[in-house]
Amino acid sequence: MRFALKHILAALVLVVAFAAPASTGPLDDANAAYLRGDYASAFRLFGPVANEGNADAQYALGFMYDHGQGVPQNYAEAAKWWRLAADQGNTFAQYNLGTLYENGEGVPQNKAEALKWYRLAAERGNDGAQFNVGLLYFAGVAVSQDRVEAAKWWRLAADQGHTGAQAYLGLSYATGLGVPQDNIHAYMWLSLAAARGDQDAIINRDRVARKMTPAQIAEAQKLAREWKPASEPPH
């Protein structure tokens, strides 16, 4: 499955990464061109900076190849540039390279290679990668099935505010898969995902609520109100 979350995350990253102040150099000029929608100029300006080894520019070129912005869409080229950035520790490039391997886009499909790149990004705090590592452990894909390990990675992502991870962690508590069964924490995490518009989380939260006392629901709601996302680590 090619997760839409990849595109949401990547788009947000580009907005932040490209939000440069007054142009002071080639990378800033490229950022400014991208932000005004001049993709052809942005692509041309990113090229020399990327070839000099700048990981941010390499990531940007990969993104533009992946989306066909200023250049024909080409997953193989996206993989090439993301690999260069990933090798320098860019967690967003590591995460996106993992998605290409998971889906066989521009590279041979290889779930183990996908897990490798996801894990590298996850260990440095990338919440999308943490979520995907959890999915692979839960399903036993490219790794032995381990529901406890899955819940651990979902908790890390959920603590940062990742909606999918909050929903899956809530289901883990509801079913007792990977964590002790706990309706209060199930309701809490599902409520947080529901508040972000996850329709399945709304349905599942209401199912859990039917098994709870009013006092338990009140406690879960209090936990949800008091929850605050963990500070996002550097990438």
ChimeraX commands (.cxc) that place a marker at each C-alpha (Angstrom):
marker #1 position 0.00,0.00,0.00 radius 0.5
marker #1 position 1.30,3.45,-0.88 radius 0.5
marker #1 position 0.36,5.57,2.11 radius 0.5
marker #1 position -1.16,8.99,1.45 radius 0.5
marker #1 position 0.59,9.96,4.68 radius 0.5
marker #1 position 3.83,9.94,2.76 radius 0.5
marker #1 position 2.66,12.76,0.55 radius 0.5
marker #1 position 1.17,14.75,3.43 radius 0.5
marker #1 position 4.37,14.47,5.44 radius 0.5
marker #1 position 6.60,15.26,2.50 radius 0.5
marker #1 position 4.55,18.28,1.50 radius 0.5
marker #1 position 4.73,19.67,5.03 radius 0.5
marker #1 position 8.45,19.08,5.11 radius 0.5
marker #1 position 8.94,21.01,1.90 radius 0.5
marker #1 position 6.90,23.94,3.14 radius 0.5
marker #1 position 9.08,24.12,6.24 radius 0.5
marker #1 position 12.37,23.39,4.49 radius 0.5
marker #1 position 11.72,25.83,1.67 radius 0.5
marker #1 position 10.39,28.67,3.81 radius 0.5
marker #1 position 13.59,30.64,3.55 radius 0.5
marker #1 position 13.93,34.34,4.28 radius 0.5
marker #1 position 15.49,36.73,1.78 radius 0.5
marker #1 position 17.60,34.85,-0.77 radius 0.5
marker #1 position 21.21,34.54,0.35 radius 0.5
marker #1 position 22.46,31.74,-1.87 radius 0.5
marker #1 position 21.60,29.10,-4.49 radius 0.5
marker #1 position 19.64,26.90,-2.06 radius 0.5
marker #1 position 17.56,29.85,-0.86 radius 0.5
marker #1 position 16.91,30.85,-4.48 radius 0.5
marker #1 position 15.75,27.31,-5.21 radius 0.5
marker #1 position 13.53,27.32,-2.13 radius 0.5
marker #1 position 11.98,30.63,-3.14 radius 0.5
marker #1 position 11.31,29.41,-6.68 radius 0.5
marker #1 position 9.64,26.28,-5.36 radius 0.5
marker #1 position 7.42,28.23,-2.97 radius 0.5
marker #1 position 6.17,30.50,-5.74 radius 0.5
marker #1 position 5.37,27.47,-7.90 radius 0.5
marker #1 position 8.16,27.98,-10.43 radius 0.5
marker #1 position 9.13,24.31,-10.42 radius 0.5
marker #1 position 11.25,24.44,-13.56 radius 0.5
marker #1 position 13.50,27.11,-12.04 radius 0.5
marker #1 position 13.53,25.37,-8.67 radius 0.5
marker #1 position 14.61,22.10,-10.26 radius 0.5
marker #1 position 17.37,23.84,-12.23 radius 0.5
marker #1 position 18.63,25.64,-9.12 radius 0.5
marker #1 position 18.53,22.62,-6.83 radius 0.5
marker #1 position 20.64,20.56,-9.23 radius 0.5
marker #1 position 24.08,22.10,-8.69 radius 0.5
marker #1 position 23.57,22.29,-4.91 radius 0.5
marker #1 position 22.51,18.65,-4.81 radius 0.5
marker #1 position 25.52,17.63,-6.91 radius 0.5
marker #1 position 27.74,19.36,-4.37 radius 0.5
marker #1 position 26.36,16.97,-1.74 radius 0.5
marker #1 position 23.73,19.08,0.04 radius 0.5
marker #1 position 21.25,16.60,1.56 radius 0.5
marker #1 position 18.35,19.08,1.62 radius 0.5
marker #1 position 18.74,19.77,-2.09 radius 0.5
marker #1 position 19.05,16.05,-2.79 radius 0.5
marker #1 position 15.86,15.42,-0.86 radius 0.5
marker #1 position 14.12,18.20,-2.79 radius 0.5
marker #1 position 15.15,16.78,-6.17 radius 0.5
marker #1 position 13.87,13.37,-5.10 radius 0.5
marker #1 position 10.57,14.91,-4.09 radius 0.5
marker #1 position 10.23,16.75,-7.41 radius 0.5
marker #1 position 10.98,13.58,-9.39 radius 0.5
marker #1 position 8.49,11.66,-7.26 radius 0.5
marker #1 position 5.74,14.22,-7.89 radius 0.5
marker #1 position 6.66,15.22,-11.44 radius 0.5
marker #1 position 7.26,18.85,-10.50 radius 0.5
marker #1 position 9.40,20.70,-13.04 radius 0.5
marker #1 position 10.47,17.37,-14.50 radius 0.5
marker #1 position 8.70,14.21,-15.74 radius 0.5
marker #1 position 7.78,11.89,-12.89 radius 0.5
marker #1 position 10.51,9.32,-12.44 radius 0.5
marker #1 position 10.57,7.08,-9.36 radius 0.5
marker #1 position 14.01,5.69,-10.21 radius 0.5
marker #1 position 15.47,9.20,-10.15 radius 0.5
marker #1 position 13.58,9.95,-6.95 radius 0.5
marker #1 position 15.13,6.85,-5.39 radius 0.5
marker #1 position 18.60,7.88,-6.56 radius 0.5
marker #1 position 18.41,11.33,-4.96 radius 0.5
marker #1 position 16.67,10.15,-1.82 radius 0.5
marker #1 position 19.34,7.49,-1.35 radius 0.5
marker #1 position 22.06,10.15,-1.49 radius 0.5
marker #1 position 20.25,12.24,1.13 radius 0.5
marker #1 position 19.35,9.18,3.19 radius 0.5
marker #1 position 22.99,8.11,3.33 radius 0.5
marker #1 position 23.70,11.47,4.96 radius 0.5
marker #1 position 21.05,10.86,7.62 radius 0.5
marker #1 position 18.10,12.80,6.19 radius 0.5
marker #1 position 15.22,11.01,7.89 radius 0.5
marker #1 position 12.57,12.18,5.42 radius 0.5
marker #1 position 14.62,10.79,2.54 radius 0.5
marker #1 position 15.10,7.55,4.50 radius 0.5
marker #1 position 11.36,7.31,5.07 radius 0.5
marker #1 position 10.42,8.04,1.46 radius 0.5
marker #1 position 13.06,5.65,0.14 radius 0.5
marker #1 position 11.48,3.02,2.35 radius 0.5
marker #1 position 8.09,3.64,0.73 radius 0.5
marker #1 position 9.61,3.17,-2.72 radius 0.5
marker #1 position 11.06,-0.18,-1.69 radius 0.5
marker #1 position 7.81,-1.21,-0.01 radius 0.5
marker #1 position 5.81,-0.51,-3.16 radius 0.5
marker #1 position 8.40,-1.39,-5.80 radius 0.5
marker #1 position 8.43,2.07,-7.36 radius 0.5
marker #1 position 11.71,2.96,-9.06 radius 0.5
marker #1 position 13.44,0.10,-7.25 radius 0.5
marker #1 position 12.71,-3.63,-6.98 radius 0.5
marker #1 position 10.05,-4.28,-4.35 radius 0.5
marker #1 position 11.86,-5.36,-1.21 radius 0.5
marker #1 position 10.07,-5.27,2.13 radius 0.5
marker #1 position 13.25,-6.00,4.08 radius 0.5
marker #1 position 14.99,-3.03,2.45 radius 0.5
marker #1 position 11.92,-0.91,3.18 radius 0.5
marker #1 position 12.08,-1.91,6.85 radius 0.5
marker #1 position 15.79,-1.06,6.96 radius 0.5
marker #1 position 15.21,2.50,5.78 radius 0.5
marker #1 position 12.09,2.96,7.90 radius 0.5
marker #1 position 13.97,1.82,10.97 radius 0.5
marker #1 position 16.85,4.22,10.35 radius 0.5
marker #1 position 14.39,7.11,10.17 radius 0.5
marker #1 position 12.30,5.79,13.06 radius 0.5
marker #1 position 15.27,5.55,15.37 radius 0.5
marker #1 position 15.92,9.24,14.78 radius 0.5
marker #1 position 12.34,10.16,15.61 radius 0.5
marker #1 position 10.51,10.25,12.26 radius 0.5
marker #1 position 6.92,9.52,13.25 radius 0.5
marker #1 position 5.80,8.31,9.83 radius 0.5
marker #1 position 8.63,5.79,9.82 radius 0.5
marker #1 position 7.82,4.73,13.37 radius 0.5
marker #1 position 4.24,4.08,12.29 radius 0.5
marker #1 position 5.34,1.99,9.30 radius 0.5
marker #1 position 7.83,-0.03,11.36 radius 0.5
marker #1 position 4.93,-0.80,13.67 radius 0.5
marker #1 position 2.79,-1.94,10.75 radius 0.5
marker #1 position 5.47,-4.33,9.49 radius 0.5
marker #1 position 6.02,-5.83,12.94 radius 0.5
marker #1 position 2.29,-6.19,13.50 radius 0.5
marker #1 position 1.79,-8.01,10.21 radius 0.5
marker #1 position 5.05,-9.96,10.38 radius 0.5
marker #1 position 6.30,-8.61,7.05 radius 0.5
marker #1 position 10.08,-8.78,6.52 radius 0.5
marker #1 position 10.41,-9.51,10.23 radius 0.5
marker #1 position 8.99,-11.96,12.74 radius 0.5
marker #1 position 5.52,-10.93,13.86 radius 0.5
marker #1 position 5.80,-9.09,17.17 radius 0.5
marker #1 position 2.74,-7.23,18.43 radius 0.5
marker #1 position 4.61,-5.86,21.45 radius 0.5
marker #1 position 7.24,-4.32,19.16 radius 0.5
marker #1 position 4.50,-2.94,16.92 radius 0.5
marker #1 position 2.80,-1.24,19.85 radius 0.5
marker #1 position 6.14,0.19,21.00 radius 0.5
marker #1 position 6.72,1.93,17.67 radius 0.5
marker #1 position 3.11,3.11,17.44 radius 0.5
marker #1 position 3.42,4.61,20.90 radius 0.5
marker #1 position 6.48,6.59,19.85 radius 0.5
marker #1 position 4.65,7.94,16.81 radius 0.5
marker #1 position 1.41,8.49,18.72 radius 0.5
marker #1 position 3.26,10.50,21.34 radius 0.5
marker #1 position 4.28,12.90,18.56 radius 0.5
marker #1 position 0.69,13.24,17.35 radius 0.5
marker #1 position 0.66,10.79,14.43 radius 0.5
marker #1 position -3.05,10.16,13.83 radius 0.5
marker #1 position -2.70,6.67,12.35 radius 0.5
marker #1 position -0.47,5.54,15.19 radius 0.5
marker #1 position -2.92,6.90,17.75 radius 0.5
marker #1 position -5.74,4.96,16.10 radius 0.5
marker #1 position -3.74,1.72,15.90 radius 0.5
marker #1 position -2.46,2.08,19.45 radius 0.5
marker #1 position -6.03,2.61,20.60 radius 0.5
marker #1 position -7.06,-0.61,18.87 radius 0.5
marker #1 position -4.12,-2.40,20.48 radius 0.5
marker #1 position -5.38,-1.39,23.92 radius 0.5
marker #1 position -8.95,-2.31,22.96 radius 0.5
marker #1 position -7.93,-5.82,21.89 radius 0.5
marker #1 position -4.98,-6.44,24.20 radius 0.5
marker #1 position -2.64,-7.08,21.26 radius 0.5
marker #1 position 0.88,-6.01,22.19 radius 0.5
marker #1 position -0.24,-4.17,25.33 radius 0.5
marker #1 position -2.42,-5.08,28.31 radius 0.5
marker #1 position -6.11,-4.72,27.43 radius 0.5
marker #1 position -7.26,-1.35,28.74 radius 0.5
marker #1 position -10.48,0.32,27.62 radius 0.5
marker #1 position -9.59,3.64,29.21 radius 0.5
marker #1 position -6.38,4.01,27.21 radius 0.5
marker #1 position -8.10,2.58,24.13 radius 0.5
marker #1 position -10.76,5.27,24.38 radius 0.5
marker #1 position -8.17,7.97,25.03 radius 0.5
marker #1 position -6.00,7.19,21.98 radius 0.5
marker #1 position -8.99,6.62,19.70 radius 0.5
marker #1 position -10.43,9.95,20.86 radius 0.5
marker #1 position -7.24,11.75,19.92 radius 0.5
marker #1 position -7.31,10.18,16.45 radius 0.5
marker #1 position -11.04,10.91,16.16 radius 0.5
marker #1 position -10.41,14.57,16.95 radius 0.5
marker #1 position -8.13,14.68,13.90 radius 0.5
marker #1 position -10.95,13.43,11.68 radius 0.5
marker #1 position -10.21,9.68,11.57 radius 0.5
marker #1 position -13.66,8.24,10.89 radius 0.5
marker #1 position -12.71,4.66,11.79 radius 0.5
marker #1 position -11.35,5.93,15.10 radius 0.5
marker #1 position -14.71,7.56,15.85 radius 0.5
marker #1 position -16.52,4.27,15.18 radius 0.5
marker #1 position -14.06,2.21,17.22 radius 0.5
marker #1 position -14.03,4.69,20.11 radius 0.5
marker #1 position -17.82,4.46,20.32 radius 0.5
marker #1 position -17.63,0.66,20.30 radius 0.5
marker #1 position -15.17,0.73,23.18 radius 0.5
marker #1 position -17.39,3.21,25.04 radius 0.5
marker #1 position -20.25,0.69,25.08 radius 0.5
marker #1 position -18.08,-1.54,27.29 radius 0.5
marker #1 position -17.18,1.23,29.76 radius 0.5
marker #1 position -18.80,2.80,32.78 radius 0.5
marker #1 position -19.51,6.56,32.78 radius 0.5
marker #1 position -16.69,7.02,35.27 radius 0.5
marker #1 position -14.23,5.22,32.99 radius 0.5
marker #1 position -15.30,7.32,30.00 radius 0.5
marker #1 position -14.85,10.48,32.05 radius 0.5
marker #1 position -11.34,9.38,33.04 radius 0.5
marker #1 position -10.43,8.58,29.42 radius 0.5
marker #1 position -11.77,11.93,28.25 radius 0.5
marker #1 position -9.70,13.69,30.91 radius 0.5
marker #1 position -6.56,11.87,29.74 radius 0.5
marker #1 position -7.28,12.90,26.15 radius 0.5
marker #1 position -7.80,16.54,27.13 radius 0.5
marker #1 position -4.56,16.63,29.10 radius 0.5
marker #1 position -2.47,14.90,26.43 radius 0.5
marker #1 position 0.20,17.00,24.75 radius 0.5
marker #1 position 2.45,15.91,21.88 radius 0.5
marker #1 position 6.06,15.19,22.63 radius 0.5
marker #1 position 8.51,17.70,21.28 radius 0.5
marker #1 position 9.46,16.79,17.72 radius 0.5
marker #1 position 13.07,15.64,17.62 radius 0.5
marker #1 position 15.50,17.10,15.09 radius 0.5
marker #1 position 15.59,15.37,11.67 radius 0.5
marker link #1:1,2 radius 0.2
marker link #1:2,3 radius 0.2
marker link #1:3,4 radius 0.2
marker link #1:4,5 radius 0.2
marker link #1:5,6 radius 0.2
marker link #1:6,7 radius 0.2
marker link #1:7,8 radius 0.2
marker link #1:8,9 radius 0.2
marker link #1:9,10 radius 0.2
marker link #1:10,11 radius 0.2
marker link #1:11,12 radius 0.2
marker link #1:12,13 radius 0.2
marker link #1:13,14 radius 0.2
marker link #1:14,15 radius 0.2
marker link #1:15,16 radius 0.2
marker link #1:16,17 radius 0.2
marker link #1:17,18 radius 0.2
marker link #1:18,19 radius 0.2
marker link #1:19,20 radius 0.2
marker link #1:20,21 radius 0.2
marker link #1:21,22 radius 0.2
marker link #1:22,23 radius 0.2
marker link #1:23,24 radius 0.2
marker link #1:24,25 radius 0.2
marker link #1:25,26 radius 0.2
marker link #1:26,27 radius 0.2
marker link #1:27,28 radius 0.2
marker link #1:28,29 radius 0.2
marker link #1:29,30 radius 0.2
marker link #1:30,31 radius 0.2
marker link #1:31,32 radius 0.2
marker link #1:32,33 radius 0.2
marker link #1:33,34 radius 0.2
marker link #1:34,35 radius 0.2
marker link #1:35,36 radius 0.2
marker link #1:36,37 radius 0.2
marker link #1:37,38 radius 0.2
marker link #1:38,39 radius 0.2
marker link #1:39,40 radius 0.2
marker link #1:40,41 radius 0.2
marker link #1:41,42 radius 0.2
marker link #1:42,43 radius 0.2
marker link #1:43,44 radius 0.2
marker link #1:44,45 radius 0.2
marker link #1:45,46 radius 0.2
marker link #1:46,47 radius 0.2
marker link #1:47,48 radius 0.2
marker link #1:48,49 radius 0.2
marker link #1:49,50 radius 0.2
marker link #1:50,51 radius 0.2
marker link #1:51,52 radius 0.2
marker link #1:52,53 radius 0.2
marker link #1:53,54 radius 0.2
marker link #1:54,55 radius 0.2
marker link #1:55,56 radius 0.2
marker link #1:56,57 radius 0.2
marker link #1:57,58 radius 0.2
marker link #1:58,59 radius 0.2
marker link #1:59,60 radius 0.2
marker link #1:60,61 radius 0.2
marker link #1:61,62 radius 0.2
marker link #1:62,63 radius 0.2
marker link #1:63,64 radius 0.2
marker link #1:64,65 radius 0.2
marker link #1:65,66 radius 0.2
marker link #1:66,67 radius 0.2
marker link #1:67,68 radius 0.2
marker link #1:68,69 radius 0.2
marker link #1:69,70 radius 0.2
marker link #1:70,71 radius 0.2
marker link #1:71,72 radius 0.2
marker link #1:72,73 radius 0.2
marker link #1:73,74 radius 0.2
marker link #1:74,75 radius 0.2
marker link #1:75,76 radius 0.2
marker link #1:76,77 radius 0.2
marker link #1:77,78 radius 0.2
marker link #1:78,79 radius 0.2
marker link #1:79,80 radius 0.2
marker link #1:80,81 radius 0.2
marker link #1:81,82 radius 0.2
marker link #1:82,83 radius 0.2
marker link #1:83,84 radius 0.2
marker link #1:84,85 radius 0.2
marker link #1:85,86 radius 0.2
marker link #1:86,87 radius 0.2
marker link #1:87,88 radius 0.2
marker link #1:88,89 radius 0.2
marker link #1:89,90 radius 0.2
marker link #1:90,91 radius 0.2
marker link #1:91,92 radius 0.2
marker link #1:92,93 radius 0.2
marker link #1:93,94 radius 0.2
marker link #1:94,95 radius 0.2
marker link #1:95,96 radius 0.2
marker link #1:96,97 radius 0.2
marker link #1:97,98 radius 0.2
marker link #1:98,99 radius 0.2
marker link #1:99,100 radius 0.2
marker link #1:100,101 radius 0.2
marker link #1:101,102 radius 0.2
marker link #1:102,103 radius 0.2
marker link #1:103,104 radius 0.2
marker link #1:104,105 radius 0.2
marker link #1:105,106 radius 0.2
marker link #1:106,107 radius 0.2
marker link #1:107,108 radius 0.2
marker link #1:108,109 radius 0.2
marker link #1:109,110 radius 0.2
marker link #1:110,111 radius 0.2
marker link #1:111,112 radius 0.2
marker link #1:112,113 radius 0.2
marker link #1:113,114 radius 0.2
marker link #1:114,115 radius 0.2
marker link #1:115,116 radius 0.2
marker link #1:116,117 radius 0.2
marker link #1:117,118 radius 0.2
marker link #1:118,119 radius 0.2
marker link #1:119,120 radius 0.2
marker link #1:120,121 radius 0.2
marker link #1:121,122 radius 0.2
marker link #1:122,123 radius 0.2
marker link #1:123,124 radius 0.2
marker link #1:124,125 radius 0.2
marker link #1:125,126 radius 0.2
marker link #1:126,127 radius 0.2
marker link #1:127,128 radius 0.2
marker link #1:128,129 radius 0.2
marker link #1:129,130 radius 0.2
marker link #1:130,131 radius 0.2
marker link #1:131,132 radius 0.2
marker link #1:132,133 radius 0.2
marker link #1:133,134 radius 0.2
marker link #1:134,135 radius 0.2
marker link #1:135,136 radius 0.2
marker link #1:136,137 radius 0.2
marker link #1:137,138 radius 0.2
marker link #1:138,139 radius 0.2
marker link #1:139,140 radius 0.2
marker link #1:140,141 radius 0.2
marker link #1:141,142 radius 0.2
marker link #1:142,143 radius 0.2
marker link #1:143,144 radius 0.2
marker link #1:144,145 radius 0.2
marker link #1:145,146 radius 0.2
marker link #1:146,147 radius 0.2
marker link #1:147,148 radius 0.2
marker link #1:148,149 radius 0.2
marker link #1:149,150 radius 0.2
marker link #1:150,151 radius 0.2
marker link #1:151,152 radius 0.2
marker link #1:152,153 radius 0.2
marker link #1:153,154 radius 0.2
marker link #1:154,155 radius 0.2
marker link #1:155,156 radius 0.2
marker link #1:156,157 radius 0.2
marker link #1:157,158 radius 0.2
marker link #1:158,159 radius 0.2
marker link #1:159,160 radius 0.2
marker link #1:160,161 radius 0.2
marker link #1:161,162 radius 0.2
marker link #1:162,163 radius 0.2
marker link #1:163,164 radius 0.2
marker link #1:164,165 radius 0.2
marker link #1:165,166 radius 0.2
marker link #1:166,167 radius 0.2
marker link #1:167,168 radius 0.2
marker link #1:168,169 radius 0.2
marker link #1:169,170 radius 0.2
marker link #1:170,171 radius 0.2
marker link #1:171,172 radius 0.2
marker link #1:172,173 radius 0.2
marker link #1:173,174 radius 0.2
marker link #1:174,175 radius 0.2
marker link #1:175,176 radius 0.2
marker link #1:176,177 radius 0.2
marker link #1:177,178 radius 0.2
marker link #1:178,179 radius 0.2
marker link #1:179,180 radius 0.2
marker link #1:180,181 radius 0.2
marker link #1:181,182 radius 0.2
marker link #1:182,183 radius 0.2
marker link #1:183,184 radius 0.2
marker link #1:184,185 radius 0.2
marker link #1:185,186 radius 0.2
marker link #1:186,187 radius 0.2
marker link #1:187,188 radius 0.2
marker link #1:188,189 radius 0.2
marker link #1:189,190 radius 0.2
marker link #1:190,191 radius 0.2
marker link #1:191,192 radius 0.2
marker link #1:192,193 radius 0.2
marker link #1:193,194 radius 0.2
marker link #1:194,195 radius 0.2
marker link #1:195,196 radius 0.2
marker link #1:196,197 radius 0.2
marker link #1:197,198 radius 0.2
marker link #1:198,199 radius 0.2
marker link #1:199,200 radius 0.2
marker link #1:200,201 radius 0.2
marker link #1:201,202 radius 0.2
marker link #1:202,203 radius 0.2
marker link #1:203,204 radius 0.2
marker link #1:204,205 radius 0.2
marker link #1:205,206 radius 0.2
marker link #1:206,207 radius 0.2
marker link #1:207,208 radius 0.2
marker link #1:208,209 radius 0.2
marker link #1:209,210 radius 0.2
marker link #1:210,211 radius 0.2
marker link #1:211,212 radius 0.2
marker link #1:212,213 radius 0.2
marker link #1:213,214 radius 0.2
marker link #1:214,215 radius 0.2
marker link #1:215,216 radius 0.2
marker link #1:216,217 radius 0.2
marker link #1:217,218 radius 0.2
marker link #1:218,219 radius 0.2
marker link #1:219,220 radius 0.2
marker link #1:220,221 radius 0.2
marker link #1:221,222 radius 0.2
marker link #1:222,223 radius 0.2
marker link #1:223,224 radius 0.2
marker link #1:224,225 radius 0.2
marker link #1:225,226 radius 0.2
marker link #1:226,227 radius 0.2
marker link #1:227,228 radius 0.2
marker link #1:228,229 radius 0.2
marker link #1:229,230 radius 0.2
marker link #1:230,231 radius 0.2
marker link #1:231,232 radius 0.2
marker link #1:232,233 radius 0.2
marker link #1:233,234 radius 0.2
marker link #1:234,235 radius 0.2
view
